[in-house]
Amino acid sequence: MTTSFESRIAVAPDVMFRAVGEEAVLLNLKSETYLGLDPVGTRMWTLLTESQSIESAYEALLGEYEVEGGQLRHDLAGFINKLVENDLVLVDSH
C-alpha cells in the first residue's frame, strides 16, 4: 500500500497508546493487536498523530534525526503500512 505524504494519520477507534519512558505500547482493544514502539517509533507515532499531514511529520523528523531524506521517507512509509495493516491508524487522504 502506498500512502500519500499529503494524507493525515488518525488514531483508529479502540486504540490505546501508553508511553513508558521513551518507549510506548499500542493496543487495539477490539482486535487485541499489540505493538511495542522503541524511542524512534514512539516519536514517529507522536508526530504522525499530531501533525496536519504525513509530510509535516516527515519534515519534523528530518530536522530531529541525522538521516538521509530518502531513507527516512522509506522507513516512515513502512511504519505507516505496519500501523495500517494492524488497524492501529486511519489514513485520511482528504
DSSP file (Angstrom, degrees, kcal/mol; ACC not computed):
  #  RESIDUE AA STRUCTURE BP1 BP2  ACC     N-H-->O    O-->H-N    N-H-->O    O-->H-N    TCO  KAPPA ALPHA  PHI   PSI    X-CA   Y-CA   Z-CA
    1    1 A M              0   0    0      0, 0.0     2,-0.5     0, 0.0    80,-0.1   0.000 360.0 360.0 360.0 131.0    0.0    0.0    0.0
    2    2 A T        -     0   0    0     79,-0.0     2,-0.5     2,-0.0    75,-0.0  -0.922 360.0-162.0-106.4 125.3    1.3    3.4   -0.9
    3    3 A T        -     0   0    0     -2,-0.5     2,-0.2     4,-0.0    78,-0.1  -0.906  20.2-122.1-108.8 130.6    0.2    6.3    1.2
    4    4 A S    >   -     0   0    0     -2,-0.5     3,-1.6     1,-0.1    50,-0.2  -0.473  12.7-136.5 -68.0 137.1    0.4    9.9    0.0
    5    5 A F  T 3  S+     0   0    0      1,-0.3    50,-2.9    -2,-0.2    51,-0.3   0.547 103.9  68.1 -73.5  -4.9    2.5   12.1    2.3
    6    6 A E  T 3  S+     0   0    0     48,-0.2    -1,-0.3    47,-0.1    -2,-0.0   0.595  85.0  97.2 -83.3 -12.6   -0.2   14.7    1.9
    7    7 A S  S <  S-     0   0    0     -3,-1.6    47,-2.6    46,-0.1     2,-0.4  -0.188  72.3-128.1 -70.7 166.1   -2.5   12.4    3.8
    8    8 A R  E     -A   92   0A   0     84,-2.5    84,-3.3    45,-0.2     2,-0.4  -0.927  13.0-137.1-117.8 144.7   -3.2   12.8    7.5
    9    9 A I  E     -A   91   0A   0     39,-0.7     2,-0.4    -2,-0.4    82,-0.2  -0.841  20.3-175.7-101.8 135.4   -3.0   10.0   10.1
   10   10 A A  E     -A   90   0A   0     80,-2.5    80,-3.0    -2,-0.4     2,-0.2  -0.974  33.8-104.9-128.2 145.8   -5.6    9.5   12.8
   11   11 A V  E     -A   89   0A   0     -2,-0.4    78,-0.3    78,-0.2     3,-0.1  -0.504  43.1-117.9 -67.0 131.3   -5.7    7.0   15.7
   12   12 A A    >   -     0   0    0     76,-1.9     3,-1.4    -2,-0.2    -1,-0.1  -0.323  37.2 -88.6 -68.4 152.8   -8.1    4.2   14.9
   13   13 A P  T 3  S+     0   0    0      0, 0.0    17,-0.2     0, 0.0    -1,-0.1  -0.277 113.2  23.4 -57.8 148.9  -11.1    3.8   17.2
   14   14 A D  T 3  S+     0   0    0      1,-0.2    15,-3.4    14,-0.1     2,-0.5   0.630  90.4 132.9  69.5  15.4  -10.5    1.5   20.2
   15   15 A V  E <   -B   28   0B   0     -3,-1.4     2,-0.4    13,-0.2    13,-0.2  -0.868  39.4-160.6-102.6 129.9   -6.7    2.0   20.1
   16   16 A M  E     -B   27   0B   0     11,-3.2    11,-2.3    -2,-0.5     2,-0.4  -0.888   1.6-162.7-108.3 136.6   -4.9    2.8   23.3
   17   17 A F  E     +B   26   0B   0     -2,-0.4     2,-0.4     9,-0.2     9,-0.2  -0.977   9.6 178.4-119.2 129.6   -1.5    4.5   23.4
   18   18 A R  E     -B   25   0B   0      7,-2.3     7,-2.4    -2,-0.4     2,-0.4  -0.980  17.5-147.0-134.7 123.4    0.7    4.3   26.5
   19   19 A A  E     -B   24   0B   0     -2,-0.4     2,-0.4     5,-0.2     5,-0.3  -0.703  10.8-172.7 -85.8 137.9    4.2    5.8   26.9
   20   20 A V  E >   -B   23   0B   0      3,-3.4     3,-1.7    -2,-0.4     2,-0.3  -0.860  66.1 -55.3-130.5  94.3    6.6    4.0   29.1
   21   21 A G  T 3  S-     0   0    0     -2,-0.4    -1,-0.0     1,-0.3     0, 0.0  -0.580 119.5 -22.4  67.8-129.7    9.7    6.2   29.4
   22   22 A E  T 3  S+     0   0    0     -2,-0.3    -1,-0.3    -3,-0.1    20,-0.2   0.482 132.1  71.8 -90.0  -3.9   10.9    6.9   25.9
   23   23 A E  E <   -B   20   0B   0     -3,-1.7    -3,-3.4    19,-0.1     2,-0.3  -0.559  65.9-159.4-105.6 172.5    9.1    3.8   24.5
   24   24 A A  E     -BC  19  37B   0     13,-1.8    13,-3.2    -5,-0.3     2,-0.4  -0.960  12.4-138.4-149.7 165.5    5.4    3.1   24.0
   25   25 A V  E     -BC  18  36B   0     -7,-2.4    -7,-2.3    -2,-0.3     2,-0.4  -0.993  11.3-160.7-128.5 134.5    2.8    0.4   23.6
   26   26 A L  E     -BC  17  35B   0      9,-2.8     9,-2.4    -2,-0.4     2,-0.4  -0.949  12.1-178.5-112.3 136.2   -0.2    0.5   21.2
   27   27 A L  E     -BC  16  34B   0    -11,-2.3   -11,-3.2    -2,-0.4     2,-0.9  -0.974  22.5-150.5-139.3 123.3   -3.1   -1.8   21.8
   28   28 A N  E  >> -BC  15  33B   0      5,-2.8     4,-2.5    -2,-0.4     5,-0.6  -0.833  14.1-161.1 -88.5 109.3   -6.2   -2.2   19.7
   29   29 A L  T  45S+     0   0    0    -15,-3.4    -1,-0.2    -2,-0.9   -14,-0.1   0.783  85.5  51.1 -65.1 -27.6   -8.8   -3.1   22.3
   30   30 A K  T  45S+     0   0    0    -16,-0.4    -1,-0.2   -17,-0.2   -16,-0.1   0.936 124.9  23.4 -76.1 -47.7  -11.2   -4.6   19.8
   31   31 A S  T  45S-     0   0    0    -17,-0.1    -2,-0.2    56,-0.1    -1,-0.1   0.566  97.8-128.8 -95.1 -10.2   -8.7   -6.9   17.9
   32   32 A E  T  <5 +     0   0    0     -4,-2.5     2,-0.3     1,-0.2    -3,-0.2   0.726  49.9 161.4  64.5  23.8   -6.2   -7.2   20.8
   33   33 A T  E   < -C   28   0B   0     -5,-0.6    -5,-2.8    53,-0.1     2,-0.4  -0.621  20.0-164.0 -75.3 132.3   -3.4   -6.3   18.4
   34   34 A Y  E     +C   27   0B   0     -2,-0.3     2,-0.4    -7,-0.2    -7,-0.2  -0.947  13.4 178.6-123.6 137.8   -0.4   -5.2   20.3
   35   35 A L  E     -C   26   0B   0     -9,-2.4    -9,-2.8    -2,-0.4     2,-0.4  -0.966  14.7-152.0-142.1 124.8    2.6   -3.2   19.1
   36   36 A G  E     -C   25   0B   0     -2,-0.4     2,-0.4   -11,-0.2   -11,-0.2  -0.768  14.8-153.8 -92.7 139.8    5.6   -2.1   21.1
   37   37 A L  E     -C   24   0B   0    -13,-3.2   -13,-1.8    -2,-0.4    -2,-0.0  -0.940   5.2-142.9-117.8 135.2    7.5    1.0   19.9
   38   38 A D     >  -     0   0    0     -2,-0.4     4,-2.7   -15,-0.2     5,-0.2  -0.244  47.5 -84.0 -77.9 179.0   11.1    1.9   20.5
   39   39 A P  H  > S+     0   0    0      0, 0.0     4,-2.0     0, 0.0     5,-0.1   0.874 131.5  46.7 -57.2 -39.1   12.0    5.6   21.1
   40   40 A V  H  > S+     0   0    0      2,-0.2     4,-2.6     1,-0.2     5,-0.2   0.927 113.4  48.5 -69.1 -43.7   12.2    6.4   17.4
   41   41 A G  H  > S+     0   0    0      1,-0.2     4,-2.7     2,-0.2    -1,-0.2   0.881 110.2  52.7 -61.5 -38.5    8.9    4.6   16.7
   42   42 A T  H  X S+     0   0    0     -4,-2.7     4,-2.5   -20,-0.2    -1,-0.2   0.909 110.2  47.4 -63.8 -42.2    7.3    6.5   19.6
   43   43 A R  H  X S+     0   0    0     -4,-2.0     4,-2.5    -5,-0.2     5,-0.2   0.910 111.5  50.8 -66.5 -41.0    8.5    9.8   18.2
   44   44 A M  H  X S+     0   0    0     -4,-2.6     4,-3.0     2,-0.2     5,-0.2   0.945 111.3  48.8 -58.9 -48.1    7.2    8.9   14.7
   45   45 A W  H  X S+     0   0    0     -4,-2.7     4,-2.5     1,-0.2     5,-0.2   0.934 111.5  49.3 -56.6 -49.3    3.8    7.9   16.2
   46   46 A T  H  X S+     0   0    0     -4,-2.5     4,-1.1     1,-0.2    -1,-0.2   0.931 115.3  42.4 -59.5 -48.0    3.5   11.2   18.1
   47   47 A L  H  X S+     0   0    0     -4,-2.5     4,-1.9     1,-0.2     3,-0.3   0.908 114.0  51.5 -67.2 -41.1    4.4   13.3   15.2
   48   48 A L  H  < S+     0   0    0     -4,-3.0   -39,-0.7    -5,-0.2    -2,-0.2   0.902 114.1  42.9 -62.1 -40.9    2.2   11.4   12.8
   49   49 A T  H  < S+     0   0    0     -4,-2.5    -1,-0.2    -5,-0.2    -2,-0.2   0.629 121.2  40.3 -84.0 -12.8   -0.9   11.6   15.0
   50   50 A E  H  < S+     0   0    0     -4,-1.1    -2,-0.2    -3,-0.3    -1,-0.2   0.588  97.8  89.5-107.9 -14.3   -0.4   15.2   15.9
   51   51 A S  S  < S-     0   0    0     -4,-1.9   -42,-0.3    -5,-0.1     3,-0.1  -0.414  78.0-124.5 -86.6 160.0    0.7   16.7   12.6
   52   52 A Q  S    S+     0   0    0      1,-0.1     2,-0.3    -2,-0.1    -1,-0.1   0.711  92.6   1.6 -72.6 -21.8   -1.5   18.1    9.8
   53   53 A S  S  > S-     0   0    0      1,-0.1     4,-1.7   -45,-0.1   -45,-0.2  -0.979  72.2-107.8-157.5 164.7    0.0   15.7    7.3
   54   54 A I  H  > S+     0   0    0    -47,-2.6     4,-2.8    -2,-0.3   -48,-0.2   0.887 120.0  58.6 -62.5 -38.4    2.5   12.9    7.0
   55   55 A E  H  > S+     0   0    0    -50,-2.9     4,-2.5   -48,-0.3    -1,-0.2   0.890 103.6  51.2 -59.1 -41.1    4.7   15.3    5.1
   56   56 A S  H  > S+     0   0    0    -51,-0.3     4,-2.0     2,-0.2    -1,-0.2   0.912 111.5  47.0 -63.0 -42.8    4.7   17.7    8.2
   57   57 A A  H  X S+     0   0    0     -4,-1.7     4,-2.6     2,-0.2    -2,-0.2   0.912 111.2  52.4 -64.2 -42.4    5.7   14.8   10.4
   58   58 A Y  H  X S+     0   0    0     -4,-2.8     4,-2.6     1,-0.2    -2,-0.2   0.923 109.1  49.0 -57.9 -47.4    8.4   13.8    7.9
   59   59 A E  H  X S+     0   0    0     -4,-2.5     4,-1.5     1,-0.2    -1,-0.2   0.888 111.4  49.5 -63.4 -40.0    9.9   17.3    7.9
   60   60 A A  H  X S+     0   0    0     -4,-2.0     4,-1.2     2,-0.2    -1,-0.2   0.926 112.5  47.3 -64.3 -44.6    9.9   17.4   11.7
   61   61 A L  H  X S+     0   0    0     -4,-2.6     4,-2.4     1,-0.2     3,-0.4   0.889 107.7  56.3 -63.7 -39.4   11.7   14.0   11.9
   62   62 A L  H  < S+     0   0    0     -4,-2.6     5,-0.3     1,-0.2    -1,-0.2   0.856 109.3  47.3 -61.0 -35.0   14.2   15.1    9.2
   63   63 A G  H  < S+     0   0    0     -4,-1.5    -1,-0.2    -5,-0.2    -2,-0.2   0.735 115.6  44.8 -76.8 -23.2   15.1   18.0   11.4
   64   64 A E  H  < S+     0   0    0     -4,-1.2     2,-0.3    -3,-0.4    -2,-0.2   0.771 111.2  49.1 -92.4 -29.3   15.4   15.9   14.6
   65   65 A Y  S  < S-     0   0    0     -4,-2.4     2,-1.4    -5,-0.1    -1,-0.1  -0.858  78.5-121.4-118.3 147.4   17.4   12.9   13.4
   66   66 A E        +     0   0    0     -2,-0.3     2,-0.3    -3,-0.0    -3,-0.1  -0.717  66.0 127.8 -84.2  93.2   20.6   12.6   11.3
   67   67 A V        -     0   0    0     -2,-1.4     2,-0.2    -5,-0.3    -2,-0.1  -0.993  64.9-103.0-149.3 147.1   19.1   10.6    8.5
   68   68 A E     >  -     0   0    0     -2,-0.3     4,-2.5     1,-0.1     3,-0.3  -0.521  34.2-124.2 -71.3 138.9   19.1   10.8    4.7
   69   69 A G  H  > S+     0   0    0      1,-0.2     4,-2.5     2,-0.2     5,-0.2   0.862 108.6  50.4 -55.0 -43.0   15.7   12.1    3.4
   70   70 A G  H  > S+     0   0    0      2,-0.2     4,-2.1     1,-0.2    -1,-0.2   0.885 111.1  48.9 -65.4 -38.6   15.1    9.1    1.1
   71   71 A Q  H  > S+     0   0    0     -3,-0.3     4,-2.8     2,-0.2    -2,-0.2   0.915 111.8  48.8 -67.1 -42.6   15.8    6.6    3.9
   72   72 A L  H  X S+     0   0    0     -4,-2.5     4,-3.0     2,-0.2     5,-0.3   0.918 110.1  51.4 -63.0 -43.2   13.5    8.4    6.3
   73   73 A R  H  X S+     0   0    0     -4,-2.5     4,-2.2    -5,-0.2    -1,-0.2   0.919 112.9  46.4 -59.2 -43.8   10.7    8.5    3.7
   74   74 A H  H  X S+     0   0    0     -4,-2.1     4,-2.2     2,-0.2    -2,-0.2   0.929 114.9  45.8 -63.8 -47.0   11.1    4.8    3.2
   75   75 A D  H  X S+     0   0    0     -4,-2.8     4,-2.2     2,-0.2    -2,-0.2   0.891 113.4  49.2 -65.7 -40.3   11.2    4.0    6.9
   76   76 A L  H  X S+     0   0    0     -4,-3.0     4,-2.5     2,-0.2    -1,-0.2   0.903 110.5  50.2 -66.9 -41.4    8.2    6.2    7.6
   77   77 A A  H  X S+     0   0    0     -4,-2.2     4,-2.5    -5,-0.3    -2,-0.2   0.907 111.4  49.2 -62.6 -41.6    6.2    4.7    4.8
   78   78 A G  H  X S+     0   0    0     -4,-2.2     4,-2.0     2,-0.2    -2,-0.2   0.891 110.8  50.0 -64.1 -39.8    7.0    1.2    6.1
   79   79 A F  H  X S+     0   0    0     -4,-2.2     4,-2.2     2,-0.2    -2,-0.2   0.921 111.2  48.7 -64.0 -45.0    6.0    2.2    9.7
   80   80 A I  H  X S+     0   0    0     -4,-2.5     4,-2.7     1,-0.2     5,-0.2   0.919 109.4  52.5 -62.0 -44.1    2.7    3.7    8.4
   81   81 A N  H  X S+     0   0    0     -4,-2.5     4,-2.8     1,-0.2    -1,-0.2   0.901 109.0  50.2 -58.8 -41.0    2.0    0.5    6.4
   82   82 A K  H  X S+     0   0    0     -4,-2.0     4,-1.4     2,-0.2    -1,-0.2   0.906 111.2  48.8 -64.7 -41.0    2.6   -1.6    9.6
   83   83 A L  H  <>S+     0   0    0     -4,-2.2     5,-2.8     2,-0.2     6,-0.7   0.913 113.7  46.3 -63.5 -43.3    0.2    0.6   11.6
   84   84 A V  H ><5S+     0   0    0     -4,-2.7     3,-2.0     1,-0.2    -2,-0.2   0.931 109.7  53.4 -65.6 -46.3   -2.5    0.4    8.9
   85   85 A E  H 3<5S+     0   0    0     -4,-2.8    -1,-0.2     1,-0.3    -2,-0.2   0.804 111.1  47.4 -59.3 -30.0   -2.1   -3.4    8.5
   86   86 A N  T 3<5S-     0   0    0     -4,-1.4    -1,-0.3    -5,-0.2    -2,-0.2   0.230 113.6-118.2 -97.3  13.3   -2.6   -3.8   12.2
   87   87 A D  T < 5S+     0   0    0     -3,-2.0    -3,-0.2     2,-0.1   -56,-0.1   0.846  77.4 126.1  55.0  39.0   -5.7   -1.5   12.3
   88   88 A L      < +     0   0    0     -5,-2.8   -76,-1.9    -6,-0.1     2,-0.3   0.650  69.3  25.3 -98.9 -19.2   -4.0    1.0   14.6
   89   89 A V  E     -A   11   0A   0     -6,-0.7     2,-0.4   -78,-0.3   -78,-0.2  -0.937  64.4-137.8-139.2 163.4   -4.5    4.1   12.4
   90   90 A L  E     -A   10   0A   0    -80,-3.0   -80,-2.5    -2,-0.3     2,-0.6  -0.944  18.3-139.9-117.5 143.6   -6.7    5.5    9.8
   91   91 A V  E     -A    9   0A   0     -2,-0.4     2,-0.7   -82,-0.2   -82,-0.2  -0.925   9.5-160.8-108.3 120.8   -5.4    7.4    6.8
   92   92 A D  E     -A    8   0A   0    -84,-3.3   -84,-2.5    -2,-0.6    -2,-0.0  -0.887   8.3-176.8-101.4 109.0   -7.4   10.5    5.7
   93   93 A S              0   0    0     -2,-0.7    -1,-0.1   -86,-0.2   -86,-0.1   0.193 360.0 360.0 -92.2  17.2   -6.4   11.3    2.1
   94   94 A H              0   0    0    -86,-0.1    -1,-0.1     0, 0.0    -2,-0.1   0.461 360.0 360.0  63.1 360.0   -8.6   14.4    2.1
